Amino acid sequence: MKSDHDSQWDGETIISPGIKNPREKALELIAKFQNPIIITKKYDDDGDTIHFQGNIIRDDAKRLALICIDEILGYMGADRGYAFWIQVKEEIKKL
């Protein structure tokens, strides 16, 4: 029986089973940037650390993921994975 990751991408690069397609990778990157982060920390009167947490909103997470992909593409040139990352970038823009 095929899993969700067994589907092949129709682009220039064949993706092996277990590797995400461009849409799955786009969703994964956005989710990683939306995870709670420590925005700041300070110490209370007893010297204990207090962490303030918050979530990055989805639009900001998309913007950060696009910056990440632009960095990847900037170092790749016309490598085999270039077409895949272009597709991931397009999928992020659609979300």
N, C-alpha and C positions, 0 to 999 in steps of 0.2 A: 504494500500500500504506500502511495506517495505522501510525503509530508508537505507542508507549505513551502519548505525550502527546496523541494525537488524540482520545482518549476524552473525552466530555463528562460533566460532573458533573450529577447528577440534582437538585441542590438549587435554591435560588432564583436563583442566579447562574449564567449560562452561562459556561463557561470556554473561551477561545479555544484552538485548537491551539497547543501549545508551552508552555502554562501548566499547572503541576502541579495534580492533583486534591488534595483535602484529605489523603488518606492519604499520597500522595507528599510533600506539603509537611511533614507530621508527621515522616516518616522523615528528610527532609532536615534539619529543625531539630535533631532528636535527634543525628544524625550530626555536625552542626557543633559541638554542645556536647560531643561525645565526643572530638573531635580532641585530639591531644597538646597540652598547654599548658605554659608555663613556670610552675612552682609557686613557685620562688624562684631567686635567683641570688646568688652570692657570689664572692669573688676568692680565688684560691689564693695561695701564698707569693710567686709571681712577678708577681702583679698581673693574671693572666689571668682572665677571667670564666669561671665554671663554671655551666652551666645544668642545673638538675634538672628533668626532664620527667616527666609522668605523664598518665594518661588519666582522665577523669572517668567514673565508672561510669554505666551506662545509667540507673538510677533517678534519679541526680542530674541527668543530662542531660535526662531527661523533666521533672523539676521546674523546671529552668532554662528549658526551652522553654515550659512552661506560664506561668511568670512573664512571659516575653516576650510571649506571646499576650494575657495579661491587660492588659499595658501597651498593646498595640495596640488592644484592644477598648475600653479606657478612654478613648482619644482619638478613636475612630471614631464613637461614637454609633450611630445606625441607618443608617449608610452602606451602599451596595451590597455592599461586601465583608464586612460584619459577619457574615452567615450563613456565608460561607466560613470565616472564622476560628473561628467556633463549631464548625463541623464538624472543622477541624484540631485544635482542643482536644479534642474527643471522640475522635478517632483516636489522639492521643497517649495519652490515658487507657487506651485498649484495648491499646496495645502493651506 
